[in-house]
Amino acid sequence: MDGHPEHIGRYKVTGLLGSGSMGTVYAAFDPDIHRKVAIKLIHPDLLASEKGPDRSIQIRIEAQAAGRCAHPNIVTLFDFAMQDARPYFVMEHVEGATLKDVMLCKERLPPSRAIPLMTQILDGLDAAHKLGIVHRDVKPANILINDEDLVKVTDFGIASLAQSDQAGMPVLAGTPSYMSPEQSRGDPVDARADLFSAGVIFYQMLTGRRLFGSGSATEIMRRVAHNEHPSLDVDDVPDPLRDVLRRALDTDRERRFASASEMSQALQVACRPHVPGRMSLTVPVPSSMPFDADVLAGVEDRLTRYVGPIAGVLVRKASDKARSIEDLCKMLADAIDDPRANEAFLTDVSPYLASVQPARATDAEVDTEILADMRAALAQYVGPIAGTLLRRALEKGLSIDEVWVELADQIEDAGARARFLSHRHQCMR
């Protein structure tokens, strides 16, 4: 392969995925587990300065931090090692495109698509923030989207622990167009810097325009620091979403959302249009699902066979983030280092879950043909994310009528919403 290594560690390199300020990313294949992976090989220039030893320590700390992030909306870190004195990260390979690529193809995204994407971004950031990890470089190029619009936040390569760490290396990191004002000034940052970046991305998704325009990095950073950007009162942004943007993009971080989950909940409330004569569902969507205590105890008992007494801690942490029992078990399996034990745990726990989990009311009461009809009807108005929206509604345990209303609330145009609801009578015959 011209200019590229044939192998990195035990992994066979199969192609080039991209290159950035921190390193080069390769597509590769793990011969032991027989799966595709992505490998980020750190640039040697980052290790060649007078502070080379400190930088190596910092990179290892960042790898340990990223390895603690187990969430469906974060790219999973599988391994960290060295080759020829160069560190490399082995990560989950995501089939799809970056949000940057998506926005290049479509100048702006309709709220019906932009809001679910942003909610997933915030869910991933919230999981990292709860571990004390600040991303510091949230931008469209670091957000991966698969064919089903599942979001994965990647490149925690310059992430910094919010608390002081043993390397103690404050750095000015990030991309000027998406930096928070405090980052552009070189001030200390916390999780709210990531929320400002998310707000900048959301504005660009809705309008197709960069909030701080174009120009040199110095000029853009000056605009960011002084909050010089166009008015948020633009036709592309519906009124309720402007309020969310104003708070996320406040120059004073004390007036921003306190957490990613708070911003996500504000989006969920803002995106539910009021329809006269119908009760509006304004309860924010939880970022995780409640689980039966007895079921969790059974899962913990089976996990203990593979990881020992730490199983209880892993189950509690995963249950705070998982959207379904399937997500929970996948997170727990990913926490098992031995691939064979990983698969054995999933094999062990599956029949147990099947024996104790009651069928959701919506699954039990609605046959597959009706669900397929619902998805097809919704797809006419929201496109390929219809399946994702339907799955999320079903995971809430709503009645069939509530599912129809929940899905209708995802359609912005009132006329289209009414036409969608008219399908209900046809599908239920």
N, C-alpha and C positions, 0 to 999 in steps of 0.2 A: 504494500500500500504506500503510494508516493508520499514521502514526508511524514508519515504517521507510523507509530510503533505497531508491530504485529500483535504484541501481547503487552498487557499491563498487569503485572502479577500473574495470577492464574487465568485472567480473563482474555479472551480472544477479541481483538479490536475488529469491528466490522464496518465502521464508517465514522465520519466526522459530523457531529451535531451542531457545533458552534464554538465560538471563542469569545471570551470577555476579559475584563481587567484582571480577574483573579486566575483564570486558567482556560484550558481547552477542554471541551466536552466531547467525548467519543461515545458512539454506540458500540456495545460489546456484548459478548455472550459468556455466561458462566457455565463452564463445562461440567461442574459438579452437580449443579441444581437444574441445568438445562433450561435456563431462562434468559431473556434479554435484560440487559442492565445499561445504565448510563454511567460513564466514568468521567469525573472532573479531575484533570491532572493540573496541579498548581504550577503557574509560571515560575521558572527558576529565578527571574528577576526579583520576585518578592522575597526570596531567601538570600539574596546576594548582598544585601546592605550591611551596614555596621550592626544593625539590630537583627541580623539573621537568626540567631538563636532564639531571641524573644519572639520573633514572628513564627517560628516553628512551634513554639509552645502555644502561642495564641491560636494557630490553625488547629492544633490538636484539641484545644479547649472548645473551639467552635464546633469541631466534629462531634465531640461528646455532647455538646448542647443540642445540636441538630438531631443526634441519635435518640434523644429523649422525647422528641416530638412525634408522637404516634397519633395521627389523625387522618381521616379520609381526604381532607383538603390540603394535606402537606405531602410533598414528595418524600417517600421513605428512604432513609439512609441505611444501607445494608452493611457497609464495611468502610474502614479507613486504614490505609497502610502507606508504605513508602516504596518507591522504585527509583533507584539511582539517586538517593537523597532527596527525591521530590515527593511530597505528599500527594495522595489522591483519594477522592471520595468515590465510593461505589453506591449508586442510587437506583431507585425504581425508574424503569424506562416507561415514559408516558407516550402512548401513541396519540398524536393529535397536533395541535398548533399552539403557538403562544397567543396571548390576547393581543399583542402587538401585530401579529400576522392577521388576526381576525379583523382588527380595526383598519388595517390597510386595505382589506378586501371590501369592507363595508364602512363608509365614512362615519356613520353613527349607528348605534344599536337602539332598537325600540325599548322602552322601559320594561316591557314584558320579558325581554331577554336580559337586559342590563341588570335588573334588580336581582334575579336568581344568581347570576354570576357574581355580583358584588357581595351578596349574602354569603356565598361559599368562601370568597376571599376573606371576609371578616371572620367566618367560623375558624378558618385555618390560622389566622393571625391571633385570634382569641386563645386558641390552644397553646400557641407559642408564648404569648404574653403571660399566661397563667404559670408558665415554667420560668418566668423571669427573662425571657429571650425577646429582644427587639430585633426585627429584621434589618431595618435601616436602609434597605434598597428596594422597597416595594414599587414595582413599575410593570408595565404591560409585558415586557420581555421576560419577566420572572414569574409569569402566571401562565400555566399550561392548561389547555382545555381539550378534552377528548371529544369524540364524535357524539357523545350523549350529553355534552355540556357539563361534564363533571370537571370541577376546577381543582388544580393542584398548585399550591404556592411552592416555588422552588428557590434555590440559591440562597440559602442562609449562610453563604460563604463569608459574608462580612458582618454577620450577626454579632451583636455584642451582648454579653450578659448584663442585665440591668443593674445588678449589684457588682461591686468591685471584684475583679478576679485576680489570680496570682500574677498574671502577666502585666496588668495595670496599664494597658496601652490605649489611651484615648486617641481616636482617629476620626478625621473628617471623611465620612464615607457616604456614598449615595450617588444618585443621578440628578443633576441640577434641576431638570424640568419637573421632578417629582419629589424633591426635598421639602422638608418642613422648614419654616423660617429659622427655627433654632439650629437645625443642621447647617443651614447656609451660613450662619454666623459662627459655627464651630462651638456652640454651647452644648452642654450635656443634654442627652435626649432620653426619653422614656417611650413607653408604648404609644403615647399619643402622637408621636412623630409619624408612626406607621399609619395612624388614622388620617392624618393630614394627607399623606401620600395616597391613601385609598380614596379620599375625597377628590383629589386631583384626577385620578384615574376615572372615577365615576363621572365627573364633569366631561371628560374626553369621550367616554363611552356614549353619553347622551347627546353630545353636540357635534362630535367629530372634530373638535378643535382642542389644541393644547391650551391650558389655562394661562400659562405664562409665555405663550408665543414661542418664537424661534430667535436664534441669535447665538452669540458666543456664550460659553459656560459662565463667564464672569458677569455678563449682562443679565442672563437669566437668574443667576443667584442674587443679583442686586434686586431684581423685581420681586423675587420670592421673599427676601428679607424685608422689603418695604410694602409687601402686600399689593403690588401693582398688577392688577389683572382686570379684565372686563367685568362688567356687572353680571351677576348671576341671574338677573331678571331677563331671561331670554326665552323665546318661544319654544325652543327645543326641550326645555326643562319644565315639566308640570309643577304647579305651585307647591304641592306638598313636598316634592323632592328638593325644591329650592331651599326650604327650611333645613333639611338634612344637610345639604351642601354647605350652607352658611355656617352651621355649627361645626362641621368637620373641618372646614377651611379657615376657622378663626385663627388670626395671628397669635392670640393669647391662648396657649394650650390649656390654661385653667378653664376656659369657656368651651373647649371642645368636649366631645363625648368622653366620659370617664373610661370607657372600655370598648373593645370591638363588639362585644355582645350587645351593649347598649345602642351602638350605632346600627347594628343589624336589626334590632327590635324596632328602632325608629323607622327604618326602611320598610319593614313589614307593615307597620301601621300606616305609613304614608302611601303605600301602593294599593291600599284597599279603597276603591272609590265608593262614595256614598250613593246609594240608589234609593230614591223616595219609595216608601211603602215596603222596604225590605230591611231587616235588621242586618247591620254590617258587622262582620266578624273582625274585631279589632284586637283580639288577643294575640300578642306576639308569638311567633313560632319558636318553640324551644330549640336550643342547639343540640339537645340530646333527648333520648327517650327514657321514661321511667321504666325500671325493671323490677320484677317481682323478687323479693329478698330471698325466697327459697330457691328460685332459679339461679340467682347469683351464687348462692352457697353451693349448689350442685356444680356449677361451672368452676368455682374456686377449688372444690375438692378434686376435680379432674385435672385442673392446671397444676395443682400441688405435686402431682406425680412427675411433672416435667421440670418444674423450676424450684420446688421446695417451698419453704414458709413465706417467701416473698409473694406468693400467689395472691394473698389477700390484698396487698397493696396495689398490685397490678390490676386486679378486678375493680377495685374502688376507683382508681384513676380512669380506667377505660370506660367505666359505666357513666362517668361524668361527661364523656365526649361522644360516645357512640350514638348513632341515630337509629340503630336497630340491633337486635340480638346478633344478627349476622355480622354487622360492623364490629360489635364487641368481641366476638370470637376471632375475627381476623386480626384485630389489634393485639389480642392476647397471643395469638399464634406468632405474630411478627416479633413479639418480645422474647421468643424462644430462639436461642442462638443456633442450635443444632437443627439443620433443615429436616432431617428425618424425624426428630422429635416434634418439630413444627407440624408436619403432616400427620403424625400419629395423634397429636392433640386434637386436630380438627376431625379426624376419623373417630376418635373416642367421644368427643362432645356432641357430634351431630345426632346420633340416635337418642342421646339423653334429651336434647332439646326437643326433638320430635315427640317424645313421650310426655313432656311436661308443659309445653307451650300450647295454650289454647289458641285456636284459629281466631284471627281478628274478625270482628263482626262483619266488616265490609267484605272480607275475603270469603266468609262462609255464606253470606247472603247473596252475593253477586257472582254469577257464573262468568267464566272467562270471555264468553262472547260479548257480554255487556261491557266488561272492562275494555275489551278491544274496541268496541263502538265508542265508548267514552273518549278513549285516547285518540281515535281517528277524528271525532268531532272537534276535540280541543286543538288538534294539530292544524286544522284549517285556519285557526286564528293566532296561534303562538308558534307554529313551526315545530322543529325537531325536539324542542324541550318538553313537548307534551307528555312523553313517557315519564320524564323525571318529575314533573309536577304531579302527575297522577300517583306515582309511587309515594311521594312525600305525603300526599293527602291520605292515602291508605294507611300509612304508618302512624297517623295520628289517631287511628281507631274511630274515625267519624262514621256516622250512619251514611247510607247511600245518598240521601237527600242533602246532607251536609257536605258530602264530597262534591256534588254538583255545584253547590254554592261556592265552596272553596275554590274550585277550578274556575268558575265564572269570574271570581274576583281578580284573577290573574289577567283578564282581558281588559285592556284600557278603554276601548271604544264602547260606548253604551249600546249602540245598535248591534254591534258584533256580539256583545255579551248576551243580549236578549235572544239573538239567533242561536247562540250556543245552547242556552237554556231550553230553547224549543226542541232541541234534539233529545232532551230527557224523556219526553213522552214517547218518542219513536223507539228509543233504546229499551225502555222498560215494558214495552208491549209484549 
